[in-house]
Amino acid sequence: MAKSNDGMKKSFFSRVLKLFKWLAIAAVVCVVLAGVGGYAFYLHISKDLPKLDKIEDYRPPVMAEVFDDSGKKIGEFWTEARILTPIEKIPKKMIEGFVASEDDRFFQHSGVDPYGIARAFWTNLQAGHVVQGASTITQQVTKALLLSPERTYDRKIKEAILATKIERNLTKDQILYIYLNQTFFGNRAYGVAAAARNYFHKNLEDLNVAEIAMIVGLAKAPSLFNPLVNPTRAVQRQHYVIDRMREEGYLTAEQAKEAKAFPMKIYEAGTDKDFNKKYAPYFVEHVRRALQKKYGNELYTGGWKIYTTASLEMNQEAQRAVQRGLDTYAKRFGYRGPVERLSGEAQIETFLKKQHIELLSEKEDIDQFSDPQYKRAMSAPTPVEPDRRYPAVVSGVAANGIKIRLGRQDGFISREDYAWAKTPARGAQPWEPAVGDVVEVKLKSAAAGKAAKVSAVTTASAFVLDQSPEVQSAIFSFEPFGGAIKAIVGGQDFAKSEFNRATQALRQPGSSIKPLIYAAALDKGYTPSTVIMDSPIVYEESPGKFWKPKNYGGKYYGPTVFRNALVNSRNV
């Protein structure tokens, strides 16, 4: 009986050992198959992975800048508003903000952070929705430059593989350099330097912690956290960044409290063309056309510094000269009448409020973050400049003149300053001023213009009635000896017409060519006292075809002194 029990025990242990043996073999086979399968999957995924050239030789689109002869910036061209900034020029606090809020183990992991993935999974599980992402900064660089934005498992695996490759080929500073210059922050800003300029009108080094945190918070979702569109969400995200910086030891509790309480001013950015309109628009546009014709779209991406012969002061004075000449001409043919007529106080107030905001934003960008309803802006005086035409609303008619309103600026036009309008233009009706008429006006004097810029809105400035010319003019100014082009004005208003009549209009020069011809004659020995014969003459252009020049009016004046011929614009 004892021997039988011993045999049963041995048989049992033998079966158990055999089972463990087969389980071990199965486990090894599974591991081998998993390894082979994993390697095969890796090869499959890796076969069409993009190369790292775009990362290792990072050359993003960078804005071109245009300068005048004194080095003042007068223009810029870009498809992406980016100011490429070396990593050493980026504030330490900004780097700390991105690391704290986007990838707190950035300096420890090798491209992918398993700990971060597990933490994000648990946090999101507890919250019941996605509140924290697991992509590292390196993965975000990979997604931005090498992969499509599609959300698939294949792309996510490729992202992880490429991120580890990037970490092997680049330093952490190089990865941060790409990330901080490549990221889009909304408000037409690519990279942190452009974000500082567009949102705060500051250089990077001038930002405080509150402003840095606002920019950092935009990286996650620039449209969702845009302070100009979603101010509440933007502040929440900013506070999250500040809290993470405090938790990671980058800020003290007091610094975090001060940053959260800091009152910020945030501005809306315009396009490159909006910038160019402020200085010498016709000249800058001429430069753009010439360079684009020669170099193509590289103009908008190459980060060029374009130094020109333009004089900003001469361009601005030339624009004023064109406007003065056209204004004088426009009044010779009578008054065409009001631009439009407004009915009712509500319509008038809407018109004036819109005008005030537009004029104010031209001179100083309005802080739309802390003043979204324009309450502070509406209490500021409307900026009015000399030599500029404005639409104004007639608010009252008196025996001695007309009361007008221009934005929040009150004004007055005396009878003598609109007497010329008593003569109507051809086809127009005689004008009798009435409340609600929208008329065009200008400040009566430069002195009044200077006063208007700083005066209270209750102070009535003197204006004159004006009207927009229906004709155009142009100026092309260059140095006579060196040939350097100093000023180009192609019309009365670039905002209304970008057509450059100085360089694009194919028109005959007419009598404007005569001073050059007479100057050539002086070069050949003629003097102002030389007598020349004004008499009929015939030129044979081709066999049987003749040309007979004549003076305006068809008369000939015989012997004429050289100087008088020029003064009277003789043709023959």
Phi, psi and omega in degrees: 000318179297320181293324179297319178295318180299321180294321179295320179297315181297319180297320180296311180296327179295319180293322179295315179298319180296320180297313178299323180298313181291325176297319179297317179297318180296321180296315179298316179299317179299316179298314180298313180297319178297318179297314179296317179296317179297318180294320178297318178295320178300315179297320180296315180291322187282342189296332180244026176292138177293153177285163183270010183304319183294335178274311185292328177246065187290114179223084182281165172298130181231140183296147172266147181236141182247136183234150177272188186290348178257002180092005179280136179288127182236359181191163175206150179230133179196154167258330173232120181286095183229135175245100185297124188234125178300151183299328181287346178266357180269128184305142180300320181297327179292317177298317178298322179296316179293317180296315183296319187265335185253330188194078188291346177253024184305318184278358179253323186278175182245039178114319176237139184242094180302322179297318179295322178298314180296318181295317180296320179299314181293319180296316180292325178295318179294322183281338181085359176203173184285116176240347183216133178268167181241002179288132177281168177301322179296319177295324178294323175296317179300312182296322184288325189251336189242337187236165177280163182279003183300147181256091177225161179294322179302313182295322180295321178292318177299320179301316180294317180297313181295324180298319179292324177295318179299317181298329179284336186258338182236155175279167178298321179296321178295321178294317178296321179302314179294313183299315185284341177262339185269327189299138176269131185247011183079175178055036178064025184248123173247121183089158187291327181293317178293325178296319178297318180291313187288319183277324189237355183057042182227159168279159181307315186292347181264359181286145172261179185298319181299316181290321176300314181296324179295317179294315180302318182296336181287337185300326184294315181200090187299329179283322181290322185253019178295119184294340179279340182251316181233072185301323181295311178296323180298317180293320178300315179294320177300316180295324176299315179298316180297317179297318179294323177295323178291317180297326180275359176088011180275341178226148171278168179299322180292318179296320179296319179296316179296320181296319180294331183270353186292126179280118186259151171248126184233139187238154177267132183272148175261187178272176176297324179294324176299320178295315185294331181296339187282344191240271180230072192299319181292321179294312182296321179294324176297318177298315181300314181298316182295316182288322179294323178298324183273322188245353180073207186285357174299336177306324186271352187234348190276353180068032184290150168252113187252112182258126186243173177269004184297144169251116181301317181298318180293322178297318181291321178291323177297321178297318178294321179297317177301316183294318180297316180297317180291324179296316179299318180295320185295333183276349183290338190248023175088172186264132182275348178105177181299154177292318177199173178234130179258142180241127176091149183295323182297316180294321179294315181295321177299316179299314184289323179295313179299317180297317180299313181297317180297315181291322179294321181290338175292323184270323180211124182300135184277135177284098183274356181277306181270351179226059186295335180265007177062029181293314178293319182298322182289342178271351179278152177290148177287124180286126181234130184251150174291158177062022176233140182268136181228146167284138179223156182256129175291122182250351179186152179235125180238173182294329184261002179161196185239135172269138180227163173230135181230102188062239175255016179260128174271147180213172182215135176245116180288162182301322182292336182271001169227016181298327181298337183283355178294337177269113182283151174291163181301126179087354181262157177271148175303141186262129171244114184305139179217149178301132182100347176294132174262113183240161178264135185223163171223155174298143185290329181212161177298324180298319178296324179297317179296322180293323184295332182292333185241352185284161175290155184291348179276349180279122181274123178264157180277130178235164172238148176288140183218175172205147182293135177293150175262003177246172181235166178210169181207158176224136174230110186245130179217160178287130186293333184261311181277337180083004181294128179282124184256327183208142174224124172233121187256006180172181185283335183202111182297327182295331181268330181208117180273356179297125185265101183287348177280332185235340185251339182281118180271084183238151174291144182289339181063216184289349180293345179280342188298317178303325179291320179292317179294324177296322177296324178295318177299325178295333182267007174113352175293156176234168178300340182263356180300135178266127179240156185265120175263093184213163182302144178213148183231134177244138176267108182286321179203166182308117178084359181240122186237154178232130182237097179292152178212162179281162174297125183099346176082004182265159174236143190244008176068213181301126184224135177293139184312310184296322180291327179297321179288316181300321183266007175055051178288142180265332188250000000 
